[in-house]
Amino acid sequence: MDKVYIISVFAENKPGRLERITKVLAEANINILAFSITSTNGFGIIKFMVDRCKEAFQLLKEKGFTVSLNETIGIEMKDQPGGLYEVVKILSSKGINIESAAVYVAETRKKAYLIVEVEDTQKAMEALKGENLIFLKPIE
């Protein structure tokens, strides 16, 4: 079971911020696989799952963005009604709280993964051993 990483960029919620961030990734030919934006009180957290996460993290940091690299667990789920429920039911039964999540669709309408951030990634991974789950391999 491998950890997957996502990048979190903290930014003021203003026009052009997302453009500047994605320009850095586009110019480096880094592919965005999934992303989400959460905003409150004029500031936001933009989370990216990309194909070259460590390189993207370094580039964004060098360009002056406030960025962090976060461990996640990618769990395969069925891309059909109830697919998400089946996975979160297992996480819940193991006492694993999802702090943040996104969905990554690997092959359109064939494979999807729930990407979850939890308080203790290693502890969660240990708790999930033996469950009939398929985990996403690191992209890099």
Disulfide bonds with the S-S distance in Angstrom:
none
